[in-house]
Amino acid sequence: MPFCVIKSRTIKIIFAMAIVVVLLCVSINGSNSAQVFFGYSARKVPIYNVATEEKQVAISFDAAWGADKTEDIVELLKEYEVTATFFLVGFWVDKYPEKVKAIDDAGMEIGTHSNTHPDMVKLDAATMKSELTTSVDKIKAVTKKDVKLFRAPFGSYNNTLLDTAEALNLKTIQWDVDSLDWKGLSAGEITKRVTTKVKNGSIILMHNNSDHVLDGARMILDRLKLQGYKVTSVGKLIYEDNYSIDRNGVQRPN
């Protein structure tokens, strides 16, 4: 009789363990339950910054609305002999093709910021692809150059978006230093935010038509120079191949 009790208890334990295994294989909001349970996630991340021993950072400008300050920004960058990356929305390219040409002619890098600036994670894969291909085609029509970088509107992304961009040979770029220039901060406040947060391999986010972007950019470039940083474009900062991206978005050479 005791043998039967032990056997029954063993069967119950095995059955319970089987249920747990099944549950851990179930998907929760796109993530495997085991990943959630054990504290890790298969969620992909874009490049936020780069692991490097070089004292080098990238500066980038998103362009969606307005263009009045764009060419002055380009002239400022040329004055300081630095390059930068401009992430352009498709409808901005439609409206300001001459600005796009001026950016390209100055040797600056151009990436896509989508075609209509939607929250991309709310779109299906086909619409995501259309947003990217349409905007890339518009940029290429002006510059005659391939587009290699993508920045998601609002910094909003998911695995589907990253996979879609990767299939189009686009690297998705975030940032680790946000100037918050779009909030109307003063040039001094913008500069303080950037220069106190920047580190080797940082990617700085600014906007082409924010209130104090010109004064702020000049002060930032002055301060970064004093701090010994080389300022360049995103494409010249990141690794082209043979790299990995950790869960914090740090791109590292393999």
C-alpha positions in Angstrom: 0.0 0.0 0.0 2.8 2.5 0.8 4.4 1.7 -2.5 1.1 2.7 -4.3 1.0 6.0 -2.4 4.6 6.9 -3.4 4.0 5.9 -7.0 0.9 8.1 -7.1 2.7 11.1 -5.6 5.6 10.7 -8.1 3.2 10.6 -11.0 1.5 13.8 -9.7 4.9 15.6 -9.4 5.9 14.5 -13.0 2.5 15.7 -14.3 2.9 19.1 -12.5 6.4 19.5 -13.9 5.1 18.8 -17.4 2.5 21.5 -17.0 5.2 24.0 -15.9 7.3 23.2 -19.0 4.3 23.8 -21.3 3.4 27.1 -19.6 7.0 28.3 -19.9 6.9 27.7 -23.6 3.8 29.8 -24.1 4.2 33.3 -25.6 3.4 36.3 -23.5 3.2 39.6 -25.4 5.6 38.2 -28.0 8.1 36.9 -25.4 8.6 33.3 -24.4 7.2 32.8 -20.8 10.5 31.2 -19.8 12.3 34.4 -20.9 10.0 36.4 -18.6 10.2 33.9 -15.8 14.0 33.6 -15.8 14.5 37.4 -16.3 15.8 37.5 -19.9 14.2 38.5 -23.2 14.6 37.7 -26.8 13.5 41.2 -27.7 15.9 42.8 -30.3 17.3 46.2 -29.8 18.7 48.8 -32.2 22.1 50.5 -31.8 22.1 53.0 -28.9 25.8 53.5 -28.7 29.1 51.9 -29.6 31.7 50.2 -27.5 35.0 51.9 -28.4 38.1 53.0 -26.7 38.4 55.9 -29.1 37.2 59.3 -27.8 34.7 59.7 -30.6 30.9 60.4 -30.7 28.3 60.8 -33.4 25.9 63.7 -33.7 22.5 63.4 -35.5 19.6 65.6 -36.4 16.1 64.4 -37.0 14.1 66.3 -39.6 10.3 66.1 -39.9 8.8 69.5 -39.5 10.4 72.8 -40.5 13.6 73.5 -42.3 14.5 77.1 -41.6 17.7 76.3 -39.7 18.9 73.3 -41.7 21.4 75.0 -44.0 22.8 77.0 -41.1 23.4 73.8 -39.2 25.2 72.4 -42.2 27.3 75.5 -42.5 28.1 75.2 -38.7 29.2 71.6 -39.1 31.4 72.6 -42.0 32.9 75.4 -40.0 33.9 72.9 -37.3 35.0 70.4 -39.9 32.8 67.6 -38.6 30.2 65.4 -40.2 26.8 64.5 -38.9 23.8 62.3 -39.8 20.5 63.7 -40.8 17.5 61.4 -40.4 14.9 62.6 -42.9 11.1 61.9 -43.1 9.8 61.2 -46.6 7.3 64.1 -46.6 10.2 66.4 -45.5 12.2 65.3 -48.5 9.1 66.0 -50.7 8.8 69.5 -49.4 12.5 70.4 -49.2 14.5 68.6 -51.9 16.9 71.5 -52.2 17.7 71.1 -48.4 18.3 67.4 -48.9 20.7 68.2 -51.8 22.5 70.8 -49.6 23.0 68.3 -46.8 24.3 65.7 -49.2 26.5 68.1 -51.1 28.2 69.1 -47.8 29.3 65.6 -47.2 26.8 64.8 -44.5 25.2 61.4 -44.0 21.5 60.9 -44.7 19.3 58.2 -43.1 15.6 57.6 -43.2 13.2 58.6 -40.4 10.2 56.8 -42.1 8.0 58.2 -44.8 5.1 59.7 -42.8 6.5 59.6 -39.2 4.0 57.1 -37.7 4.4 55.0 -34.6 5.8 52.1 -36.5 5.0 49.4 -34.0 1.3 50.0 -34.7 1.8 49.0 -38.3 1.8 45.6 -39.9 5.0 44.3 -41.5 3.9 45.2 -45.0 3.2 48.8 -44.1 6.5 49.1 -42.2 8.3 48.0 -45.3 6.4 50.5 -47.4 7.3 53.3 -45.0 10.9 52.4 -45.3 11.2 51.7 -49.0 9.2 54.8 -50.0 11.3 57.1 -47.9 14.6 55.5 -49.0 13.5 55.9 -52.7 12.8 59.5 -52.2 16.2 60.2 -50.6 18.0 58.2 -53.3 16.1 60.1 -56.0 17.8 63.3 -54.8 21.2 62.1 -53.6 21.8 59.1 -56.0 23.2 57.3 -53.0 22.2 54.3 -51.0 20.6 54.8 -47.6 22.0 52.6 -44.8 20.5 53.9 -41.6 17.1 54.2 -40.1 15.8 55.9 -37.0 12.3 55.0 -35.8 9.9 57.9 -35.2 9.4 58.5 -31.4 12.2 55.8 -30.9 9.4 53.2 -31.0 10.3 49.8 -32.2 9.7 46.0 -31.9 11.2 42.9 -33.4 9.1 43.1 -36.5 10.3 46.6 -37.3 14.0 45.7 -36.7 13.7 42.6 -38.8 12.0 44.6 -41.6 14.7 47.2 -41.6 17.4 44.6 -41.5 15.9 42.8 -44.5 16.2 46.1 -46.4 19.9 46.4 -45.3 19.1 49.2 -42.9 20.7 49.5 -39.5 18.3 50.8 -36.9 19.8 53.6 -34.8 18.6 55.0 -31.5 20.6 57.3 -29.2 22.0 57.4 -25.7 22.3 61.2 -25.3 19.0 63.1 -25.8 19.5 66.9 -26.1 15.7 67.4 -25.6 16.2 70.5 -27.8 12.6 70.0 -29.0 11.3 71.0 -25.6 12.4 74.6 -26.0 15.4 74.3 -23.7 17.9 77.1 -23.8 21.2 76.6 -25.6 23.0 76.3 -22.2 20.5 73.7 -21.0 20.9 71.7 -24.2 24.7 71.9 -23.9 24.7 70.8 -20.3 22.5 67.8 -21.0 24.7 66.6 -23.8 28.2 67.3 -22.4 27.4 65.8 -19.0 26.0 62.6 -20.5 28.3 61.9 -23.4 30.9 59.2 -23.4 33.1 57.3 -25.9 30.8 55.9 -28.6 27.7 58.0 -27.8 25.1 58.9 -30.3 23.6 62.4 -29.8 20.1 63.2 -30.8 19.1 66.7 -31.9 16.5 68.2 -34.2 17.0 70.3 -37.3 14.5 73.0 -36.4 14.3 73.2 -32.7 14.3 76.7 -31.1 17.9 76.9 -29.9 19.5 74.2 -32.0 22.1 76.6 -33.7 23.4 78.2 -30.5 23.2 74.8 -28.7 25.0 72.9 -31.5 27.8 75.5 -31.5 28.3 75.3 -27.7 28.2 71.5 -27.8 30.8 71.3 -30.5 33.0 73.8 -28.6 32.7 71.8 -25.4 33.2 68.4 -27.0 36.3 69.7 -28.6 37.6 70.9 -25.3 36.8 67.5 -23.8 38.9 65.9 -26.5 36.1 64.2 -28.5 36.1 63.7 -32.2 32.6 64.4 -33.6 31.5 62.4 -36.6 28.5 60.8 -38.3 26.7 57.7 -37.1 27.9 55.7 -40.1 31.5 56.4 -39.3 31.1 55.6 -35.6 29.3 52.2 -35.8 30.8 48.9 -36.9 29.7 47.8 -40.4 29.9 44.1 -39.8 31.2 41.4 -37.4 29.5 42.9 -34.4 26.8 42.1 -31.8 24.3 44.3 -30.0 23.8 43.6 -26.3 20.4 44.0 -24.5 21.3 47.6 -23.6 21.8 48.5 -27.3 25.6 48.7 -27.1 27.1 47.7 -30.4 30.3 45.7 -29.8 32.9 44.2 -32.2 33.0 40.4 -32.2 
